[in-house]
Amino acid sequence: MLLILALVGVGVWNVISRRGTSPVPLIAALVVAVISLGSDLLSIADTLAVNGRFPYFILFLQFGLIVQTIRLLRLKPGATETHGQAGQTVG
């Protein structure tokens, strides 16, 4: 239940801050998605033990969420900017 609330909270935070340049909401989304994937792997092991069926859809959704988050993080303007480079002279 707490994981679902964390996913919803980070999702709302990303929607609110989507026009900003800070990569922090996307990094938080990536961390929560990876934690969720770990939790889902335990759930998959349990499902395999009980039903004998592999839930492909859960993995498809989790990997899709992680790939989209990484893609958006790479496209975020603030995530790729460097703040000063070695060898630059000022003035």
C-alpha positions in Angstrom: 0.0 0.0 0.0 2.8 2.4 0.8 4.5 1.7 -2.5 1.3 2.5 -4.4 1.0 5.8 -2.4 4.7 6.5 -3.2 4.1 5.9 -6.9 1.1 8.2 -7.0 2.8 10.9 -5.0 5.9 10.9 -7.2 3.6 10.9 -10.3 1.7 13.9 -9.1 5.0 15.6 -8.2 6.2 15.0 -11.8 3.0 16.3 -13.3 3.2 19.5 -11.2 6.9 20.1 -12.0 6.9 19.0 -15.6 7.9 22.4 -17.0 10.7 22.9 -14.6 14.3 22.1 -15.3 15.1 20.2 -12.1 15.8 16.5 -12.6 15.0 15.6 -9.0 11.3 14.5 -9.5 12.4 12.2 -12.3 15.2 10.8 -10.2 12.7 10.1 -7.4 10.4 8.4 -9.9 13.3 6.2 -11.1 14.1 5.2 -7.5 10.5 4.4 -6.7 10.1 2.5 -10.0 13.2 0.3 -9.2 11.9 -0.4 -5.7 8.6 -1.3 -7.2 10.3 -3.6 -9.6 12.0 -5.4 -6.7 8.7 -5.8 -5.0 7.1 -7.1 -8.2 9.9 -9.7 -8.6 9.0 -11.1 -5.1 5.3 -11.1 -6.2 6.2 -12.9 -9.4 8.1 -15.6 -7.4 5.0 -16.0 -5.3 2.7 -16.2 -8.3 4.9 -18.8 -9.9 5.0 -20.9 -6.7 1.2 -20.8 -6.3 -0.2 -20.7 -9.9 2.7 -21.9 -12.0 2.0 -19.0 -14.5 4.5 -16.2 -15.3 2.9 -12.8 -15.2 4.5 -11.1 -18.2 2.3 -8.1 -18.0 3.8 -6.9 -14.7 7.3 -7.0 -16.0 6.3 -5.3 -19.2 4.7 -2.4 -17.2 7.7 -2.1 -14.8 10.3 -2.1 -17.5 8.3 0.4 -19.6 8.0 2.7 -16.6 11.8 2.6 -16.0 12.6 3.1 -19.7 10.3 6.1 -20.0 11.6 7.6 -16.8 15.2 7.3 -18.1 14.2 8.7 -21.5 12.5 11.7 -19.9 15.5 12.2 -17.6 17.8 12.4 -20.5 15.6 14.9 -22.3 15.2 17.2 -19.3 17.2 20.4 -20.0 18.6 20.7 -16.5 19.9 17.1 -16.4 22.4 17.5 -19.2 23.7 21.0 -18.6 27.2 21.3 -17.1 27.9 24.2 -14.7 31.3 25.4 -15.8 34.0 23.4 -17.6 37.6 23.1 -16.9 39.8 25.2 -19.1 37.3 28.0 -19.6 38.5 31.5 -19.0 36.2 34.0 -17.5 36.4 37.7 -18.5 
